[in-house]
Amino acid sequence: MVGFSGVIPPNKKLGYAIHKWSSHSGDYHPNKIMIDNPYEQQSRWQSGSNLPPQFIILKLNKPSIVRTITFGKFHKTHVCNLKCFKVYGGIHDEGMIELCEKGLKNDSRPETFDLIDKFNGSFFPSQYIKIVPVATWGPTAFNYSIWYVALSGIEDPAFVNPCMQYFEQCREERTIKLCLKHLRQHNYSEAFQSLQKRTKIQLEHPMLSQLHHKLVECGDYDAVETLLDSAINQGYMEEYTSRQYTATWEQINVADNSPRPGTRGGHPMCIDEAAGLVYLFGGWDGKYDLADFWEYASEQNRWRQISTDTEMNNGPCCRSCHKMVLDSKHKLIYVLGRYLESSARENISLKSDFYCYDIQCDEWSLLSSDTASEGGPELIYDHQMVLDKNTQCIYIFGGKVLSNNKESDTYSGLYRYHIPSNTWSQLKSGNDPTLRSRIGHSMLYHPNRKQLFVFAGQREHFLDDFVMCNVERGTVETVPCTNEEQVPESGYTMRATIDTQHEEIHMLSGLSKDHRNKNEDNARTTIWVYSLKWNKWSRVKKVQSEEPCARFAHMLVYDSYNKVHYMFGGNPGPASTSSDSRLDDFWRLKIERPASVDIRRKFKFLVRQFKFKDMSLSDPVGALIFLQQHVENVVNHSSTSEESEFQELVLRVFNNNVKNDTYAIRTELFDQLMEYFPDHMAQPRENLTDFVPPI
């Protein structure tokens, strides 16, 4: 960890005082949030107005790493509870950094939220915490109320002080870089060189300094194209391309007279990538649980019904909300879990059966009639299950435990099943605070990292945490994210896949809740990619109009060999006119990022545009010849935006109002090119003038 080396101390409750506030109503003073008294109507802060900005600033007793914030509530629902709020932190009470944007449920239960506590690989210290209400659960006319606030984190000076020193060092270096950028942008070359020589701080990567010299100082556009080619070859554009994903959906239709699965949701699927085969078993059709078993051959585009009722073939009975995994090496499929309606649980023994299907022999085997009696999970549903092919271990996490006669509030923990020895072991309980159990979540396994990735789901409310658990050490950490402002919404039955070759996670939305604007649940079709290399989420752009309707309780599998996803069925969600409605559509999804040849062409078009602008100031005729011979051939004429840009270049020659400043033209191109390079290589994204208030 940058700024500190050693064991990270445990979190402790952090003391604070009320520093500032925007307003308050009558006796509802901000000091009252320091006492947790949920049965006292007066024990809260209430703003004196609902007009922004309304806020409370807390001053910590000492600089600390603030890791969580807890909000206490009134003992029953209240219209003034915060439906949406933001939390900021910083060493000073101005210019603070946003640490989270969340929303409270309108109930009586306290809620705890993780705060961003790291920047640039180092823990971020704060002396001040600012809470900004955004919306209440009542009509817009209601003022904001906060009943109780507790902060948790690290205040040990032996840990915090090195982080403080590193943070101040980063601030100083950042300030100098902003000055250097400003001086160079405005051609104050002597001042730029003097400041750089005095501070010995480099504004950017040496290759980018060379790029600036060739472009802005020398106007050597051919050299610029060569340097950009070299940058692509050295992988400097990889972070940029990892954010430029596009998604193409294609509905898969088989011949009219061919068999195919019917409507359903809550069904599992698995894939044998090498064989190009997708397997689907069971689910809920809106009225009944199913026990049919299907195989889809991608090469032949054909479904084959393996069984109409697996129970008749010594396999599992009809079921939904179960999970299955496939061992492609041994051609075996494992099935665990199911859901039963409350009425179906009366007077029966709820035991968790565990089955294995041998693909090559077309045979089912009952591995266990009661996994709980052998050290495994009880009968569960809406859990997740993954397989480590190398160690021949299956990991099962989460899900609710079924009980007789009533809905269960018991959540299952993390279990490991060792296939060769047929043994179970519990790694974490369902109440383990380090890895909160849940239902309807996503879980993936990275065999090289020995890590489970768990995202979203539901436990009393929608969760939006994204954590990784090392299965060998048992440690759980929050997955780092360098762009917290752009992440998927919290959700239920969001589907995820992993590509270990490209080190990325794909996420397809399910049922989500926007706490900022809506009370109701929403099924949305959005696609995200998380880069394990760059620790960033990227929302994927859709490139055509055809796409599946929004849904949840659907299923998604990934063919990493051919880089293709397959999605089947699901519940159309709140938009459906019938609660029994289910889907039977089958889709192919391809997520792609631009190839290097496309990036090279794009750079050539951009660089040659500016070379034309530069030439048109001194040699209009030569510029027009250059436009015809060297710019037109790198334009993507099928792109409306590029074609429009190209046409505007012609008009530029005849525009007498164009500013005659070659340095400014070249600097503009340089600044645009910097957007393609990662932050650690480039000059600061901000400008010095951004921090100067208007006069």
Summary of the structure (lengths in Angstrom):
residues: 695
radius of gyration: 29.2
end to end distance: 41.6
largest distance: 92.0
contacts: 2183
relative contact order: 0.09
helix: 22%
strand: 33%
